[in-house]
C-alpha cells in the first residue's frame, strides 16, 4: 500500500490512540495471572501478536469490540508448553517478553517472527535466562530468532548488558517473580528507562513490587520468587509516541490541534511536549484534564535544538522531521540503539529524508540535521511503522505530491493513523493493488 500525500494542514480535535507499550505489558502480565479486564487497549498488528502468544501458553483471551475491553483468564503462573511455534510477527516486545515467559514452562518452546524480527538481537536476554536456570539459545547461534527455550526458570543472579533494548530487562521483570527462588539482576547501560518503569508500574498493580536502585554499576533489581499476579482491572492510557506524529504535523503546518486522553504516566515519550516547546511550538499540556493543545508556531519560528534522546528513542523520527524544517541545526544524540529496532532507523531516516532535500548526516549515535524547505519525493518506509508515519507528516509540508511506499506498516502501532490525519484535514490518497482510493473512501482495518 502506498500513501500519496500533498501539502495540507491538520487541525481540529482528536482522542489519543491507546498506548501500545502499556497494552503489551498488561496482556503479558494478565496472561500469567487469574482473571483480568484490560480497558481501552490498542488492537494493532503488534498487540495481536502478543494476544496470540498469550493464547498459545494457555490463557483464554476475549476482546469485546463494543465495550473496548479485553478479558483474560490467565494461567495462574503456570503457562503450558505451546503445541506449536510462537510467531511474534514483527513485534520485538512480543518476542522478548515471551522468550522469558517460555522459561516458566516445563517443556521446550520455539519462538520466531518475520524476516525483520529474525534479524534483531536477543543475546543479553538469552544469557541471563541461562544464568537463572533456564536453557535458552538461538538456533543460528547468533542470538537472533528462531529461539529455543527450555524451562525451568529457577532464579539466582545475573548481570545484563541492556544497551540494546530495555525490553530485555522488562522481560525478566515479568518472568522472575514466578521463578522458584529470588533473583538479583544488574542491568548495565540500561536504555529507555521509562519503559522499564512502565513494566514495574503494571507489576505493582498486579500485586508484585519490584524494588530497584541505581548506582555506578547500573540498575539493580531484587525480585522475590514464588509470587502470583492479580491484575484484576487495568485501563490503558493514551499513547504519547503515536500522538507525537499528530502534534508534529500540526506544528509543521502551523495549525491548531487538541488531543485528549494524554494524562501523566510512566511514558517517557510525553517529553514530546517539552521538545516541541523548546523548538518553538505554541503548545500546552493540561495534565489534570489530559489535554495537549498546539496552536501553531510561536513568532520566533521553529528552531533547531541539540537533544539527547537515549530515553526516548521512539521520538527520533518525529524530531528528525521537525529538525528538517526548523531554522538552524538540530543534533540528536544518545540513540545508537536505534540501529536495532525494526530497521536501522538512523541509516534509513538519513536515506529517506535526503530524498526530500534534507541536509542530514548520520552520526555514530544520532543525527545532524540542517533545516530547509522540504520537496516532494518518492520515499520508502522500509516496513518500519515509525518511518512510515514520520515521512507522512514530513510530506504535509512539502510542495507537490509525496509517495510513501509500504505505508501499510503503520498498522503495527497505530492502525487508524491515515484515517485520523485524513479526518483532521490531510490531503491523502491510498493506492492498493494498483487502484487509487480517494481518501474519503479508504477504510483501514
LINDAFEN-V145253 format. One record per backbone hydrogen bond with DSSP energy under -1.0 kcal/mol. NH is the residue of the N-H (numbers start at 0). CO is the residue of the C=O. Records with the same first field share a line. If there is no record, write none. Layout:
NH=CO, CO
This chain:
1=430
2=403
3=428
4=401
5=426
7=395
10=423
11=255
13=257
15=259
18=236
22=18
23=19
24=20
25=21
26=22
27=23
28=24
29=25
30=26
31=28
32=29
35=71
36=231
37=69
38=233
39=67
44=410
45=411
47=43
48=44
49=45
50=46
51=47
52=48
53=49
54=50
55=51
56=52
57=54
58=53
59=72
61=70
63=68
67=63
68=63
69=37
70=61
71=35
72=59
73=33
74=30
75=32
76=31
77=74
79=56
85=109
87=111
90=87
94=90
95=91
96=92
97=93
98=94
99=95
100=96
101=97
102=99
103=100
104=101
108=148
110=146
111=85
113=88
117=113
118=115
119=116
125=121
126=122
127=123
128=124
129=125
130=126
131=127
132=129
133=128
134=149
136=147
138=145
140=137
146=110
147=136
148=108
149=134
150=106
152=102
153=131
154=131
155=181
157=183
159=185
161=187
169=165
170=166
171=167
172=168
173=169
174=170
175=171
177=174
178=175
180=153
182=222
183=155
184=220
185=157
186=218
187=159
190=161
191=309
194=191
196=192
197=193
198=194
199=195
200=196
201=197
202=198
203=199
204=200
205=201
206=203
207=202
212=219
214=217
217=214
218=186
219=212
220=184
221=210
222=182
225=178
226=176
229=205
231=229
233=36
235=38
238=16
242=238
243=239
244=241
246=242
247=243
248=244
249=245
250=246
251=247
252=248
253=250
254=249
256=293
257=11
258=291
259=13
261=289
269=266
270=267
271=268
272=269
274=270
275=271
276=272
277=273
278=274
280=275
281=295
282=280
283=292
285=290
286=284
289=285
290=285
291=258
292=283
293=256
294=281
295=254
297=279
300=297
302=278
303=326
306=330
308=332
311=308
314=311
315=312
318=314
319=315
320=316
321=317
322=318
323=319
324=321
326=301
329=368
330=304
331=366
332=306
334=364
337=334
338=335
339=336
340=337
344=337, 342
347=343
348=344
349=345
350=346
351=347
352=348
353=349
356=353
357=352
359=357
360=367
362=365
366=331
367=360
368=329
369=358
370=327
371=323
374=355
375=398
378=402
380=404
383=380
387=383
388=384
389=385
390=386
391=387
392=388
393=389
394=390
396=393
397=394
398=373
401=4
402=376
403=2
404=378
406=0
408=405
409=406
410=407
411=408
412=409
413=409
416=413
419=415
420=416
421=417
422=418
423=419
424=421
425=420
427=425
428=3
429=436
430=1
431=434
434=431
436=429
440=437
441=437
